[in-house]
Amino acid sequence: MKWILSAALCALYAAAAAVDEPTKQLARDIFQQLIEINTTDSVGNTTTAAEAMRKRLLDAGMPASDVVVMGPNDRKGNMVAHLRGTGAGKPILIIAHLDVVEAKRSDWTTDPFKFIEKDGFFYGRGTQDMKESDAIAVTTFIRFLKEGYKPNRDLILALTADEEGGTSNGVNWLLKHHRELLDAEYALNPDAGGVTTEKGKPVDVEVEATEKLYADFQLTATNPGGHSSLPTADNAIYEIADALGRLEKTPFPFELNNVTRAWFTQVAGSESPQVGADIRAMLQDPPDAAAIARLSKNPRFNSTFRTTCVATRLSGGHADNALPQTAQALVNCRILPGHSAEEVRQELIKVFADPKITLRYKDTLTAEYLDKAPDTKAFLPPPLRPDVMNSLRAIASKMWPGAPVIPEMETGASDSIYTIAAGLPSYGINGIAIDSDDVRAHGKDERLRVDSYYNGVDFYYRFLKAITSSASY
């Protein structure tokens, strides 16, 4: 049988082939090691993963004084490694979290904490978010150490805890207690950005320019309860269900900012004729309401032009044969820049329109429930550095010819919130290619294409060399 590969796939495979076999094996071994260390908040341990990566760097020749593991307790360790440069420029900080979202074996077709390769994919919790980038960063540092490469500035790698939950966020803890270890001119965060593909064909290369604000809210309804044989309309579970039903039918207003408007302008040309036409109609002044309604059916588009709030957890009742006395729901919100968590809390109170329901904000660092949320708004995007963007464009043009480099707003949230607050401009950049309809981060059967991973290994090596030397890669 004769196989014919598309030009796009040929380009991907050619780029992946640029990584030699020993490097591939090293990158695969590190990736597998990280996936098979459980780093969930409930039963996992980021210290184990941090110590494993420290040993990798020590074995590659990094001085013990340049790689440390520390944290607030035995389970929430963070690794910080300094790759020493010439000192011609201030250091660059790379942040990447080691923890992963909870995963139940019963939900998956494979064991989420076993690294499995099948059908051209690597499976396991963290293959997309974000142990692939942890492994790539460590692999790149090891390659530099073995080569004796001397960057024009120090490179600092911080592999951290509790980005995905928990109360011991590693970036926040390090900045508060060991700020000197993370002293840098700017930060790179491979937890954002990346290469968007459609059936393997590169569409664009994205760099995070801004991101949404994360907020959790707890809804609580209470009732006297009673015998289940005498049901009444006063049912705590019904009240919560009614409130969530109103939330589902009441989307937040449509809104664009300078980053999202530019992103939609770029992607319009790569979409189908109908979707492209809808995007252009949406970008008009005034925007076309019918076009917005159609585009809202696409989760990525909808999350890009709206604040979104969705129920993620439910609980209620105390006995099988009794009316529930208490019911609760957790609503997770991703808030557009320019708006605060308290502003959204007030909007949710209006949407629920039920005085019997209390709505409290969950503090992300202490896990306490508060009657008022912070008034802090998402940070404005930092100026895009020409040296970073020029290096990115140069490498992208070689690895993904024809795919434009586009600044974007991350619809989720990341640890960049802490580095930006500390005065470090932060940019979300990585070379991982994922099909737009195969985003499985936080979901069942999380996976990453094998060739995409090795392509990402190649990209990060080239990119870090490009921004720390005068050579072209």
C-alpha positions in Angstrom: 0.0 0.0 0.0 1.3 3.4 -0.9 1.0 6.0 1.9 0.9 9.8 1.0 1.6 12.2 3.9 0.3 15.7 3.8 3.0 18.5 3.6 2.0 19.5 7.1 2.6 16.1 8.6 5.8 15.7 6.7 7.0 19.0 8.2 6.1 17.7 11.7 7.9 14.4 11.2 10.9 16.1 9.7 11.1 18.5 12.7 10.8 15.6 15.1 13.5 13.7 13.3 15.9 16.6 14.2 16.1 15.1 17.7 18.7 12.4 17.7 18.0 8.9 19.2 19.9 9.4 22.5 18.1 12.7 23.1 14.7 11.0 22.3 15.4 8.2 24.8 16.5 10.7 27.5 13.4 12.8 26.9 11.1 9.8 26.9 12.7 8.4 30.1 12.2 11.7 32.0 8.6 12.0 30.7 7.8 8.5 31.8 9.4 9.0 35.2 7.4 12.2 35.9 4.0 10.7 34.7 4.5 7.7 37.0 5.1 9.9 40.1 1.7 10.8 41.4 1.7 14.5 42.1 -2.1 15.1 42.8 -3.0 17.2 45.8 -5.0 14.4 47.5 -2.4 11.6 47.8 0.5 12.7 45.6 3.9 14.2 46.3 5.7 16.9 44.3 8.7 16.6 46.5 9.4 13.1 45.0 9.2 14.5 41.5 11.4 17.5 42.4 14.0 15.2 44.0 14.0 12.9 40.9 14.6 15.9 38.6 17.3 17.2 40.9 19.1 13.9 40.7 18.8 14.0 36.9 20.6 17.4 36.8 23.2 16.4 39.4 24.0 13.2 37.3 24.5 15.5 34.3 27.1 17.5 36.1 25.2 20.4 37.6 26.8 21.5 40.9 24.8 20.6 44.0 24.9 24.2 45.1 23.0 25.2 41.9 20.0 22.9 42.3 17.9 22.8 45.4 14.5 21.3 46.6 12.5 23.2 49.1 9.0 23.8 50.2 6.6 24.5 53.1 6.2 20.8 54.0 7.4 17.3 53.0 4.8 16.8 50.2 5.0 20.2 48.5 8.6 20.5 47.4 9.8 22.7 44.6 13.0 22.3 42.6 15.0 25.4 41.6 18.0 24.9 39.3 20.5 27.5 38.0 22.3 26.9 34.8 25.1 29.4 35.0 25.8 31.7 32.0 28.3 34.4 31.2 26.3 37.1 33.0 26.0 39.4 30.0 22.3 39.7 30.8 20.0 39.3 33.7 18.7 35.7 34.2 15.6 34.2 32.5 13.2 32.3 34.8 11.3 29.3 33.5 8.4 28.2 35.7 6.6 24.9 35.3 4.3 23.1 37.7 4.8 19.5 38.7 1.4 18.8 40.2 -1.5 17.4 38.2 -5.3 17.3 38.4 -6.9 14.4 40.2 -7.7 11.3 38.0 -9.8 8.2 38.8 -8.7 4.9 37.4 -12.3 4.0 36.9 -12.9 6.9 34.6 -10.0 6.1 32.3 -9.4 3.4 29.7 -5.8 3.3 30.9 -4.1 3.8 34.2 -3.7 7.6 34.5 -0.4 7.1 36.4 1.2 4.7 34.0 3.0 6.0 31.0 1.5 4.2 28.1 2.4 4.6 24.4 -0.1 3.3 21.9 -1.5 4.4 18.5 1.0 7.2 18.1 0.2 8.8 21.5 1.6 9.0 25.0 -1.2 8.5 27.6 -1.1 9.5 31.2 -2.2 12.3 33.6 0.0 15.3 32.9 0.8 14.5 29.2 -0.8 17.7 28.2 -0.8 19.6 31.5 2.1 19.9 32.0 4.6 17.2 32.7 5.5 17.2 29.0 7.0 20.7 29.5 8.6 19.8 32.8 10.4 16.9 31.0 11.3 19.0 28.1 12.8 21.7 30.3 14.9 19.2 32.3 16.0 17.5 29.0 17.1 20.8 27.6 19.1 21.7 30.7 20.8 18.3 30.6 21.7 18.7 26.9 23.2 22.1 27.7 25.2 20.7 30.6 26.6 17.8 28.5 27.5 20.2 25.7 29.2 22.6 28.0 26.9 25.3 26.6 27.4 28.7 28.2 24.3 31.0 27.7 24.8 34.7 27.8 22.8 34.8 31.0 21.7 32.4 33.8 18.8 30.2 33.1 16.7 29.4 36.2 14.3 26.5 36.2 11.6 26.3 38.9 9.5 23.1 39.0 6.8 23.8 41.4 3.8 22.6 43.5 0.1 23.3 43.7 -0.8 25.2 40.5 -3.7 22.7 40.0 -5.0 23.0 43.5 -3.9 22.8 47.1 -2.8 25.6 49.4 1.0 25.5 48.9 1.5 27.2 45.5 5.2 26.8 44.7 5.8 29.9 42.7 4.0 32.1 45.3 5.9 30.4 48.2 9.3 30.8 46.5 8.7 34.4 45.7 7.6 35.1 49.3 10.4 33.1 51.1 13.3 32.9 48.6 12.8 35.7 46.2 16.6 35.8 45.5 16.4 32.4 43.8 14.0 33.6 41.2 15.6 37.0 40.5 15.3 37.4 36.7 14.6 39.9 33.9 11.5 38.1 32.8 9.8 34.7 33.0 8.8 32.0 30.5 5.9 29.8 31.3 5.4 26.8 29.0 2.0 26.2 30.7 0.5 28.4 28.0 0.9 29.1 24.3 1.8 26.3 21.9 1.0 25.1 18.4 -2.7 24.7 17.4 -3.2 22.0 14.7 -6.2 20.6 12.8 -5.7 16.9 12.0 -2.0 17.4 12.4 -1.8 20.5 10.2 -0.3 23.5 12.0 -2.8 26.4 12.1 -0.9 28.9 14.3 1.8 29.2 16.9 0.5 31.0 20.0 2.2 33.0 22.7 0.2 33.9 25.8 0.0 37.7 26.1 -2.7 37.8 28.9 -4.9 35.4 30.8 -8.2 35.1 32.6 -8.6 35.4 36.4 -9.4 32.2 38.3 -12.1 32.2 41.0 -14.2 29.5 42.8 -17.5 30.2 44.5 -19.5 28.0 46.9 -23.3 28.0 46.7 -25.1 26.8 49.9 -28.8 26.2 50.4 -30.3 25.0 53.7 -33.7 23.8 54.9 -35.2 22.2 58.0 -35.5 18.9 56.2 -38.0 16.2 57.2 -39.3 12.8 56.3 -38.9 11.9 52.6 -42.4 10.5 52.5 -43.7 14.1 52.9 -41.9 16.0 50.2 -42.3 19.8 50.0 -41.1 22.5 47.6 -38.6 23.5 50.3 -35.8 21.2 49.1 -32.1 22.4 49.4 -31.1 20.2 46.4 -33.9 21.6 44.2 -32.9 25.2 45.1 -29.3 24.6 44.1 -30.4 22.8 40.9 -32.7 25.7 40.0 -29.9 28.2 40.6 -27.5 26.3 38.4 -30.1 26.0 35.7 -30.4 29.8 35.7 -26.6 30.1 35.4 -26.6 27.8 32.4 -29.1 29.9 30.6 -27.5 33.3 31.5 -24.1 33.7 29.8 -21.9 36.6 30.7 -21.8 39.5 28.2 -19.7 39.3 25.0 -16.5 41.3 25.3 -13.2 41.7 23.3 -9.9 43.3 24.3 -7.0 44.2 22.2 -5.4 40.8 22.5 -8.5 38.7 21.8 -9.6 41.0 18.9 -6.2 40.6 17.3 -6.3 36.8 17.8 -9.7 36.5 16.2 -8.6 38.6 13.3 -5.7 36.2 12.7 -7.6 33.0 13.1 -10.6 34.0 10.8 -8.5 33.2 7.7 -7.8 29.7 8.8 -11.3 28.7 9.7 -14.0 27.3 7.4 -15.8 29.9 5.2 -18.8 30.0 7.4 -16.9 30.3 10.7 -14.5 32.9 9.1 -17.5 35.0 8.0 -19.0 34.8 11.5 -15.8 35.9 13.1 -15.5 38.9 10.7 -19.2 39.8 11.4 -18.5 39.5 15.1 -15.5 41.9 14.8 -17.7 44.6 13.2 -18.9 47.6 15.2 -21.5 46.8 16.3 -20.9 43.1 16.4 -23.4 40.8 14.7 -25.5 39.1 17.5 -26.4 36.1 15.3 -22.7 35.5 14.5 -21.8 35.6 18.2 -24.6 33.1 19.0 -23.2 30.7 16.4 -19.6 31.1 17.5 -20.6 30.6 21.2 -21.2 27.0 20.4 -17.4 26.6 20.1 -16.0 26.3 23.6 -12.7 27.9 22.8 -14.3 30.9 21.1 -17.0 31.3 23.8 -14.3 31.2 26.5 -12.3 33.8 24.7 -15.0 36.4 24.4 -16.8 35.8 27.7 -16.3 35.4 31.4 -17.4 31.8 32.0 -18.8 30.2 35.2 -19.6 26.5 35.4 -20.6 24.1 38.2 -17.8 21.6 38.8 -18.9 19.9 42.1 -22.2 19.0 43.8 -23.1 17.7 47.3 -26.2 17.4 49.3 -28.4 15.5 51.7 -27.6 13.4 54.8 -29.8 10.3 54.5 -31.5 8.3 51.8 -34.9 8.6 53.5 -34.7 12.3 54.5 -35.3 15.6 52.8 -31.9 17.3 52.4 -31.1 19.9 55.0 -28.0 21.2 53.2 -26.9 21.2 49.5 -23.9 22.8 48.0 -22.3 23.4 44.6 -18.9 24.7 43.6 -18.9 27.1 40.7 -15.6 27.7 38.9 -15.2 31.0 37.0 -12.6 32.2 34.5 -12.9 36.0 34.4 -11.9 38.3 31.6 -9.2 40.9 32.2 -10.6 44.1 33.5 -13.1 42.4 35.9 -12.7 41.2 39.5 -13.9 38.2 41.4 -16.1 40.4 43.6 -17.7 41.9 40.5 -18.5 38.4 39.2 -19.8 37.3 42.7 -22.3 40.2 42.6 -23.4 39.2 39.1 -23.9 35.6 40.2 -26.1 36.7 43.1 -28.3 38.5 40.6 -28.4 35.5 38.3 -29.3 33.1 41.1 -31.9 35.5 42.4 -32.6 33.4 45.5 -32.1 34.9 49.0 -32.1 31.4 50.4 -28.8 30.7 48.7 -25.5 32.1 50.1 -22.6 32.6 47.8 -19.0 32.7 49.2 -15.6 33.0 47.6 -13.0 30.3 48.1 -9.6 31.7 48.7 -7.2 29.9 46.3 -4.2 30.0 48.8 -5.9 29.3 52.1 -9.0 27.3 51.0 -11.1 29.5 53.3 -14.6 30.5 52.3 -15.1 34.3 52.5 -18.2 36.5 52.3 -16.4 38.9 49.9 -14.1 38.2 47.0 -11.0 40.3 46.1 -11.5 43.4 44.0 -8.2 42.6 42.2 -8.5 42.5 38.4 -6.4 40.5 36.0 -3.1 42.1 35.1 -2.7 44.0 31.9 -0.5 42.1 29.3 3.2 43.0 29.5 4.8 44.5 26.4 6.0 41.7 24.0 9.8 41.7 24.0 11.3 42.0 20.5 14.1 39.5 21.4 11.7 36.9 22.5 9.2 37.4 19.7 11.9 37.6 17.0 13.4 34.3 18.2 10.0 32.6 18.4 9.1 33.8 14.9 12.4 32.7 13.4 12.2 29.2 14.8 8.5 28.8 14.1 9.0 29.7 10.5 11.5 26.8 10.2 9.5 24.2 12.2 5.9 25.2 11.1 6.2 27.1 7.8 3.3 29.3 7.1 1.8 29.1 10.6 1.6 32.7 12.0 2.8 33.5 15.5 -0.2 35.0 17.3 -0.4 36.6 20.8 -3.4 35.1 22.6 -5.4 35.3 25.9 -5.2 32.1 27.8 -8.8 31.1 28.7 -7.6 29.3 31.8 -5.2 30.7 34.4 -1.6 30.0 35.3 1.2 30.7 37.7 2.2 33.7 35.7 -0.2 35.6 37.9 2.4 35.4 40.7 5.5 36.3 38.5 3.7 39.2 36.9 2.7 40.5 40.4 6.3 40.2 41.4 7.4 42.5 38.6 8.5 39.8 36.2 7.0 40.2 32.7 5.8 36.7 31.8 5.2 34.9 28.5 3.5 31.7 27.8 5.5 29.8 25.1 6.0 26.2 24.2 6.4 24.0 21.1 3.8 21.4 21.8 1.3 20.8 19.0 -2.2 19.7 19.9 -5.3 19.3 17.6 -8.0 21.8 18.6 -10.5 19.0 19.0 -8.2 16.8 21.2 -7.5 19.0 24.2 -7.7 16.6 27.1 -6.0 18.5 29.9 -7.9 17.8 33.1 -10.0 15.2 31.3 -10.3 11.5 30.7 -7.5 9.7 28.8 -5.2 12.7 28.6 -2.7 12.1 25.8 -0.1 13.7 23.6 1.0 12.7 20.1 4.5 11.1 20.2 5.8 13.2 17.4 4.4 16.3 19.0 6.4 15.6 22.1 9.7 15.2 20.3 9.0 18.2 18.2 8.5 20.1 21.5 11.9 18.8 22.7 13.5 20.2 19.5 11.7 23.5 19.7 12.6 24.3 23.3 16.3 23.5 22.8 16.4 25.8 19.8 14.4 28.5 21.4 16.4 28.7 24.6 19.6 28.8 22.6 18.2 31.5 20.4 17.3 33.9 23.2 20.6 33.3 25.0 23.1 33.6 22.2 23.6 35.4 18.9 23.4 32.2 16.8 20.5 31.2 14.7 18.7 27.9 15.4 
